[in-house]
């Protein structure tokens, strides 16, 4: 069973309560996602560490419940 947008958003908001999350189902199958996550929690983190933090928020479901998620993790100050 794929991961719905609501489930994916809930995991990310649980990990980053201040986050603004935008999701795009790139294949229309709820199994391939693009996620833009904007949170102050990413301040001072490298791009790799931001990806790791987003991946950790999915609690092991990436690669099992959901096939792929491409993360674009930004701080509020990085948004123009």
Helices and strands as residue ranges (DSSP letters): H 5-15, E 20-25, E 32-38, G 40-42, H 47-57, E 68-74, G 76-78
